[in-house]
Amino acid sequence: MRYKPAIIDKKLLKYVASRYDKPVSQIFNDPKVTMHPLKSEEDRKNEKLLFQVLKTLPDWGVGRYVVFKQDMPSLSDPPTFWRVTRALVDQTDHEFNYGVAWGIHTWKGWCEEYEKEIPRSNRHGWRLIPKLDEHLFLNFEPRSRETKEVPLYFRPPPLLDLMLRQNAPKADKKPVIRLLLDRNRNCVERQRLDDGTLV
């Protein structure tokens, strides 16, 4: 299938319209909405929005790496940052400081490897990673976490076991239930499949 930019742009605009009922600049500049209750006016002047960083770069910073202030790593911490893949600026804002951006997230050295919308893009505190320092973020090798093996199947509780046997009295095998794990980035449990592979 060939790349059709007009169709993709229409889907992108439709997604943004369904997610935000009015322009992003109006949402975040609304005086009724206090987005930064703990930040002083001076802090907000010194910190930048994501699009204040991206508008100075060619092609709205696509391919560059940005980091949120709270995720700035120390020398010993694994890095957390974003690689910008797409940016849709809010045309109603005359200074182009607001918009919606997408990127690939690397969390504590582990790359999630899929594109998603960058949260907090319209909050103050974004910084661009200089090209000279990109290797410090990209060449970080995360340590493999200790994992523990859990069973793929488990025996049901006695009452459920009795009910399953009554529904299928001719079955030769004892009823078992498959254990489904929530596969998120904090999951350290692994299961051994029937063919012996550990996932």
C-alpha positions as protocol buffer text, in pm:
chain_id: "A"
residue {
  index: 1
  type: MET
  ca { x: 0 y: 0 z: 0 }
}
residue {
  index: 2
  type: ARG
  ca { x: 140 y: 336 z: -104 }
}
residue {
  index: 3
  type: TYR
  ca { x: 177 y: 627 z: 133 }
}
residue {
  index: 4
  type: LYS
  ca { x: -112 y: 871 z: 96 }
}
residue {
  index: 5
  type: PRO
  ca { x: -35 y: 1184 z: 299 }
}
residue {
  index: 6
  type: ALA
  ca { x: -376 y: 1345 z: 240 }
}
residue {
  index: 7
  type: ILE
  ca { x: -559 y: 1049 z: 397 }
}
residue {
  index: 8
  type: ILE
  ca { x: -319 y: 1032 z: 693 }
}
residue {
  index: 9
  type: ASP
  ca { x: -350 y: 1407 z: 753 }
}
residue {
  index: 10
  type: LYS
  ca { x: -730 y: 1380 z: 753 }
}
residue {
  index: 11
  type: LYS
  ca { x: -717 y: 1096 z: 1008 }
}
residue {
  index: 12
  type: LEU
  ca { x: -476 y: 1297 z: 1221 }
}
residue {
  index: 13
  type: LEU
  ca { x: -699 y: 1606 z: 1215 }
}
residue {
  index: 14
  type: LYS
  ca { x: -1004 y: 1393 z: 1293 }
}
residue {
  index: 15
  type: TYR
  ca { x: -825 y: 1240 z: 1595 }
}
residue {
  index: 16
  type: VAL
  ca { x: -721 y: 1582 z: 1727 }
}
residue {
  index: 17
  type: ALA
  ca { x: -1074 y: 1720 z: 1676 }
}
residue {
  index: 18
  type: SER
  ca { x: -1224 y: 1427 z: 1868 }
}
residue {
  index: 19
  type: ARG
  ca { x: -975 y: 1463 z: 2155 }
}
residue {
  index: 20
  type: TYR
  ca { x: -983 y: 1842 z: 2192 }
}
residue {
  index: 21
  type: ASP
  ca { x: -1319 y: 2018 z: 2159 }
}
residue {
  index: 22
  type: LYS
  ca { x: -1157 y: 2359 z: 2097 }
}
residue {
  index: 23
  type: PRO
  ca { x: -808 y: 2479 z: 1991 }
}
residue {
  index: 24
  type: VAL
  ca { x: -533 y: 2372 z: 2228 }
}
residue {
  index: 25
  type: SER
  ca { x: -415 y: 2730 z: 2282 }
}
residue {
  index: 26
  type: GLN
  ca { x: -761 y: 2828 z: 2409 }
}
residue {
  index: 27
  type: ILE
  ca { x: -773 y: 2531 z: 2646 }
}
residue {
  index: 28
  type: PHE
  ca { x: -438 y: 2605 z: 2809 }
}
residue {
  index: 29
  type: ASN
  ca { x: -473 y: 2985 z: 2808 }
}
residue {
  index: 30
  type: ASP
  ca { x: -813 y: 2977 z: 2976 }
}
residue {
  index: 31
  type: PRO
  ca { x: -788 y: 3174 z: 3305 }
}
residue {
  index: 32
  type: LYS
  ca { x: -1047 y: 2942 z: 3462 }
}
residue {
  index: 33
  type: VAL
  ca { x: -815 y: 2645 z: 3414 }
}
residue {
  index: 34
  type: THR
  ca { x: -520 y: 2656 z: 3656 }
}
residue {
  index: 35
  type: MET
  ca { x: -269 y: 2423 z: 3494 }
}
residue {
  index: 36
  type: HIS
  ca { x: 26 y: 2534 z: 3710 }
}
residue {
  index: 37
  type: PRO
  ca { x: -99 y: 2597 z: 4063 }
}
residue {
  index: 38
  type: LEU
  ca { x: 242 y: 2541 z: 4223 }
}
residue {
  index: 39
  type: LYS
  ca { x: 451 y: 2739 z: 3974 }
}
residue {
  index: 40
  type: SER
  ca { x: 524 y: 3109 z: 4003 }
}
residue {
  index: 41
  type: GLU
  ca { x: 506 y: 3347 z: 3708 }
}
residue {
  index: 42
  type: GLU
  ca { x: 885 y: 3375 z: 3709 }
}
residue {
  index: 43
  type: ASP
  ca { x: 928 y: 2997 z: 3681 }
}
residue {
  index: 44
  type: ARG
  ca { x: 691 y: 2989 z: 3385 }
}
residue {
  index: 45
  type: LYS
  ca { x: 891 y: 3261 z: 3208 }
}
residue {
  index: 46
  type: ASN
  ca { x: 1214 y: 3061 z: 3248 }
}
residue {
  index: 47
  type: GLU
  ca { x: 1064 y: 2728 z: 3141 }
}
residue {
  index: 48
  type: LYS
  ca { x: 943 y: 2648 z: 2791 }
}
residue {
  index: 49
  type: LEU
  ca { x: 650 y: 2467 z: 2638 }
}
residue {
  index: 50
  type: LEU
  ca { x: 730 y: 2184 z: 2397 }
}
residue {
  index: 51
  type: PHE
  ca { x: 627 y: 2385 z: 2094 }
}
residue {
  index: 52
  type: GLN
  ca { x: 836 y: 2682 z: 2207 }
}
residue {
  index: 53
  type: VAL
  ca { x: 1131 y: 2445 z: 2178 }
}
residue {
  index: 54
  type: LEU
  ca { x: 1019 y: 2280 z: 1851 }
}
residue {
  index: 55
  type: LYS
  ca { x: 932 y: 2597 z: 1659 }
}
residue {
  index: 56
  type: THR
  ca { x: 1299 y: 2700 z: 1649 }
}
residue {
  index: 57
  type: LEU
  ca { x: 1397 y: 2372 z: 1478 }
}
residue {
  index: 58
  type: PRO
  ca { x: 1356 y: 2273 z: 1113 }
}
residue {
  index: 59
  type: ASP
  ca { x: 1054 y: 2052 z: 1037 }
}
residue {
  index: 60
  type: TRP
  ca { x: 918 y: 2119 z: 1388 }
}
residue {
  index: 61
  type: GLY
  ca { x: 1190 y: 1909 z: 1548 }
}
residue {
  index: 62
  type: VAL
  ca { x: 1093 y: 1575 z: 1391 }
}
residue {
  index: 63
  type: GLY
  ca { x: 1373 y: 1331 z: 1469 }
}
residue {
  index: 64
  type: ARG
  ca { x: 1514 y: 1535 z: 1760 }
}
residue {
  index: 65
  type: TYR
  ca { x: 1512 y: 1433 z: 2126 }
}
residue {
  index: 66
  type: VAL
  ca { x: 1340 y: 1626 z: 2404 }
}
residue {
  index: 67
  type: VAL
  ca { x: 1313 y: 1572 z: 2777 }
}
residue {
  index: 68
  type: PHE
  ca { x: 1072 y: 1699 z: 3039 }
}
residue {
  index: 69
  type: LYS
  ca { x: 1227 y: 1879 z: 3336 }
}
residue {
  index: 70
  type: GLN
  ca { x: 1103 y: 1624 z: 3592 }
}
residue {
  index: 71
  type: ASP
  ca { x: 1254 y: 1339 z: 3386 }
}
residue {
  index: 72
  type: MET
  ca { x: 1603 y: 1493 z: 3363 }
}
residue {
  index: 73
  type: PRO
  ca { x: 1841 y: 1212 z: 3467 }
}
residue {
  index: 74
  type: SER
  ca { x: 2141 y: 1245 z: 3690 }
}
residue {
  index: 75
  type: LEU
  ca { x: 2466 y: 1079 z: 3590 }
}
residue {
  index: 76
  type: SER
  ca { x: 2371 y: 746 z: 3751 }
}
residue {
  index: 77
  type: ASP
  ca { x: 1999 y: 736 z: 3659 }
}
residue {
  index: 78
  type: PRO
  ca { x: 1873 y: 573 z: 3339 }
}
residue {
  index: 79
  type: PRO
  ca { x: 1746 y: 834 z: 3092 }
}
residue {
  index: 80
  type: THR
  ca { x: 1380 y: 910 z: 3017 }
}
residue {
  index: 81
  type: PHE
  ca { x: 1317 y: 1111 z: 2700 }
}
residue {
  index: 82
  type: TRP
  ca { x: 1109 y: 1142 z: 2380 }
}
residue {
  index: 83
  type: ARG
  ca { x: 1202 y: 1129 z: 2010 }
}
residue {
  index: 84
  type: VAL
  ca { x: 962 y: 1357 z: 1822 }
}
residue {
  index: 85
  type: THR
  ca { x: 800 y: 1186 z: 1522 }
}
residue {
  index: 86
  type: ARG
  ca { x: 512 y: 1420 z: 1434 }
}
residue {
  index: 87
  type: ALA
  ca { x: 396 y: 1767 z: 1534 }
}
residue {
  index: 88
  type: LEU
  ca { x: 68 y: 1941 z: 1462 }
}
residue {
  index: 89
  type: VAL
  ca { x: 83 y: 2308 z: 1560 }
}
residue {
  index: 90
  type: ASP
  ca { x: -225 y: 2502 z: 1668 }
}
residue {
  index: 91
  type: GLN
  ca { x: -276 y: 2754 z: 1385 }
}
residue {
  index: 92
  type: THR
  ca { x: -502 y: 2976 z: 1595 }
}
residue {
  index: 93
  type: ASP
  ca { x: -212 y: 3068 z: 1825 }
}
residue {
  index: 94
  type: HIS
  ca { x: -19 y: 3352 z: 1658 }
}
residue {
  index: 95
  type: GLU
  ca { x: 309 y: 3260 z: 1827 }
}
residue {
  index: 96
  type: PHE
  ca { x: 277 y: 2884 z: 1752 }
}
residue {
  index: 97
  type: ASN
  ca { x: 342 y: 2791 z: 2115 }
}
residue {
  index: 98
  type: TYR
  ca { x: 72 y: 2523 z: 2139 }
}
residue {
  index: 99
  type: GLY
  ca { x: -14 y: 2206 z: 1954 }
}
residue {
  index: 100
  type: VAL
  ca { x: -20 y: 1828 z: 1965 }
}
residue {
  index: 101
  type: ALA
  ca { x: 296 y: 1621 z: 1923 }
}
residue {
  index: 102
  type: TRP
  ca { x: 370 y: 1250 z: 1890 }
}
residue {
  index: 103
  type: GLY
  ca { x: 687 y: 1061 z: 1962 }
}
residue {
  index: 104
  type: ILE
  ca { x: 859 y: 743 z: 2073 }
}
residue {
  index: 105
  type: HIS
  ca { x: 910 y: 725 z: 2448 }
}
residue {
  index: 106
  type: THR
  ca { x: 1216 y: 586 z: 2621 }
}
residue {
  index: 107
  type: TRP
  ca { x: 1145 y: 523 z: 2989 }
}
residue {
  index: 108
  type: LYS
  ca { x: 1441 y: 461 z: 3220 }
}
residue {
  index: 109
  type: GLY
  ca { x: 1650 y: 332 z: 2931 }
}
residue {
  index: 110
  type: TRP
  ca { x: 1379 y: 104 z: 2786 }
}
residue {
  index: 111
  type: CYS
  ca { x: 1244 y: 216 z: 2447 }
}
residue {
  index: 112
  type: GLU
  ca { x: 872 y: 152 z: 2401 }
}
residue {
  index: 113
  type: GLU
  ca { x: 922 y: 132 z: 2019 }
}
residue {
  index: 114
  type: TYR
  ca { x: 583 y: 265 z: 1916 }
}
residue {
  index: 115
  type: GLU
  ca { x: 449 y: 611 z: 1851 }
}
residue {
  index: 116
  type: LYS
  ca { x: 206 y: 777 z: 2090 }
}
residue {
  index: 117
  type: GLU
  ca { x: 91 y: 1126 z: 2181 }
}
residue {
  index: 118
  type: ILE
  ca { x: 338 y: 1314 z: 2399 }
}
residue {
  index: 119
  type: PRO
  ca { x: 164 y: 1406 z: 2727 }
}
residue {
  index: 120
  type: ARG
  ca { x: 232 y: 1738 z: 2900 }
}
residue {
  index: 121
  type: SER
  ca { x: 337 y: 1892 z: 2567 }
}
residue {
  index: 122
  type: ASN
  ca { x: 149 y: 2209 z: 2660 }
}
residue {
  index: 123
  type: ARG
  ca { x: 304 y: 2230 z: 3006 }
}
residue {
  index: 124
  type: HIS
  ca { x: 614 y: 2429 z: 3094 }
}
residue {
  index: 125
  type: GLY
  ca { x: 942 y: 2247 z: 3153 }
}
residue {
  index: 126
  type: TRP
  ca { x: 1061 y: 2102 z: 2816 }
}
residue {
  index: 127
  type: ARG
  ca { x: 1422 y: 2100 z: 2706 }
}
residue {
  index: 128
  type: LEU
  ca { x: 1593 y: 2001 z: 2384 }
}
residue {
  index: 129
  type: ILE
  ca { x: 1874 y: 1747 z: 2410 }
}
residue {
  index: 130
  type: PRO
  ca { x: 2174 y: 1895 z: 2224 }
}
residue {
  index: 131
  type: LYS
  ca { x: 2314 y: 1682 z: 1943 }
}
residue {
  index: 132
  type: LEU
  ca { x: 2647 y: 1662 z: 2124 }
}
residue {
  index: 133
  type: ASP
  ca { x: 2476 y: 1499 z: 2424 }
}
residue {
  index: 134
  type: GLU
  ca { x: 2243 y: 1264 z: 2234 }
}
residue {
  index: 135
  type: HIS
  ca { x: 2492 y: 977 z: 2258 }
}
residue {
  index: 136
  type: LEU
  ca { x: 2470 y: 989 z: 2639 }
}
residue {
  index: 137
  type: PHE
  ca { x: 2098 y: 916 z: 2615 }
}
residue {
  index: 138
  type: LEU
  ca { x: 2102 y: 675 z: 2320 }
}
residue {
  index: 139
  type: ASN
  ca { x: 2403 y: 459 z: 2415 }
}
residue {
  index: 140
  type: PHE
  ca { x: 2273 y: 382 z: 2762 }
}
residue {
  index: 141
  type: GLU
  ca { x: 2241 y: 5 z: 2816 }
}
residue {
  index: 142
  type: PRO
  ca { x: 1975 y: -71 z: 3076 }
}
residue {
  index: 143
  type: ARG
  ca { x: 2042 y: -352 z: 3317 }
}
residue {
  index: 144
  type: SER
  ca { x: 1812 y: -647 z: 3273 }
}
residue {
  index: 145
  type: ARG
  ca { x: 1575 y: -671 z: 3564 }
}
residue {
  index: 146
  type: GLU
  ca { x: 1549 y: -985 z: 3774 }
}
residue {
  index: 147
  type: THR
  ca { x: 1251 y: -1187 z: 3664 }
}
residue {
  index: 148
  type: LYS
  ca { x: 1057 y: -1467 z: 3826 }
}
residue {
  index: 149
  type: GLU
  ca { x: 878 y: -1751 z: 3654 }
}
residue {
  index: 150
  type: VAL
  ca { x: 509 y: -1801 z: 3723 }
}
residue {
  index: 151
  type: PRO
  ca { x: 294 y: -2091 z: 3599 }
}
residue {
  index: 152
  type: LEU
  ca { x: 102 y: -2066 z: 3274 }
}
residue {
  index: 153
  type: TYR
  ca { x: -196 y: -2258 z: 3415 }
}
residue {
  index: 154
  type: PHE
  ca { x: -331 y: -2305 z: 3765 }
}
residue {
  index: 155
  type: ARG
  ca { x: -592 y: -2527 z: 3926 }
}
residue {
  index: 156
  type: PRO
  ca { x: -926 y: -2356 z: 3991 }
}
residue {
  index: 157
  type: PRO
  ca { x: -1059 y: -2315 z: 4345 }
}
residue {
  index: 158
  type: PRO
  ca { x: -1252 y: -2619 z: 4480 }
}
residue {
  index: 159
  type: LEU
  ca { x: -1603 y: -2488 z: 4418 }
}
residue {
  index: 160
  type: LEU
  ca { x: -1521 y: -2375 z: 4062 }
}
residue {
  index: 161
  type: ASP
  ca { x: -1341 y: -2706 z: 4002 }
}
residue {
  index: 162
  type: LEU
  ca { x: -1656 y: -2896 z: 4105 }
}
residue {
  index: 163
  type: MET
  ca { x: -1874 y: -2681 z: 3877 }
}
residue {
  index: 164
  type: LEU
  ca { x: -1642 y: -2732 z: 3579 }
}
residue {
  index: 165
  type: ARG
  ca { x: -1639 y: -3110 z: 3633 }
}
residue {
  index: 166
  type: GLN
  ca { x: -2018 y: -3119 z: 3648 }
}
residue {
  index: 167
  type: ASN
  ca { x: -2045 y: -2931 z: 3318 }
}
residue {
  index: 168
  type: ALA
  ca { x: -1796 y: -3160 z: 3146 }
}
residue {
  index: 169
  type: PRO
  ca { x: -1819 y: -3500 z: 3323 }
}
residue {
  index: 170
  type: LYS
  ca { x: -1658 y: -3703 z: 3042 }
}
residue {
  index: 171
  type: ALA
  ca { x: -1338 y: -3496 z: 3026 }
}
residue {
  index: 172
  type: ASP
  ca { x: -1024 y: -3699 z: 3100 }
}
residue {
  index: 173
  type: LYS
  ca { x: -811 y: -3401 z: 3202 }
}
residue {
  index: 174
  type: LYS
  ca { x: -856 y: -3199 z: 3517 }
}
residue {
  index: 175
  type: PRO
  ca { x: -980 y: -2845 z: 3447 }
}
residue {
  index: 176
  type: VAL
  ca { x: -721 y: -2568 z: 3458 }
}
residue {
  index: 177
  type: ILE
  ca { x: -736 y: -2192 z: 3412 }
}
residue {
  index: 178
  type: ARG
  ca { x: -482 y: -1994 z: 3211 }
}
residue {
  index: 179
  type: LEU
  ca { x: -310 y: -1717 z: 3406 }
}
residue {
  index: 180
  type: LEU
  ca { x: -311 y: -1391 z: 3208 }
}
residue {
  index: 181
  type: LEU
  ca { x: -48 y: -1135 z: 3303 }
}
residue {
  index: 182
  type: ASP
  ca { x: -70 y: -760 z: 3257 }
}
residue {
  index: 183
  type: ARG
  ca { x: 229 y: -707 z: 3028 }
}
residue {
  index: 184
  type: ASN
  ca { x: 339 y: -357 z: 3117 }
}
residue {
  index: 185
  type: ARG
  ca { x: 683 y: -208 z: 3161 }
}
residue {
  index: 186
  type: ASN
  ca { x: 688 y: -290 z: 3534 }
}
residue {
  index: 187
  type: CYS
  ca { x: 600 y: -658 z: 3485 }
}
residue {
  index: 188
  type: VAL
  ca { x: 885 y: -887 z: 3594 }
}
residue {
  index: 189
  type: GLU
  ca { x: 690 y: -1214 z: 3576 }
}
residue {
  index: 190
  type: ARG
  ca { x: 761 y: -1458 z: 3292 }
}
residue {
  index: 191
  type: GLN
  ca { x: 569 y: -1766 z: 3183 }
}
residue {
  index: 192
  type: ARG
  ca { x: 692 y: -2082 z: 3013 }
}
residue {
  index: 193
  type: LEU
  ca { x: 480 y: -2177 z: 2714 }
}
residue {
  index: 194
  type: ASP
  ca { x: 392 y: -2535 z: 2618 }
}
residue {
  index: 195
  type: ASP
  ca { x: 685 y: -2549 z: 2372 }
}
residue {
  index: 196
  type: GLY
  ca { x: 929 y: -2447 z: 2650 }
}
residue {
  index: 197
  type: THR
  ca { x: 998 y: -2087 z: 2552 }
}
residue {
  index: 198
  type: LEU
  ca { x: 998 y: -1829 z: 2830 }
}
residue {
  index: 199
  type: VAL
  ca { x: 794 y: -1515 z: 2755 }
}
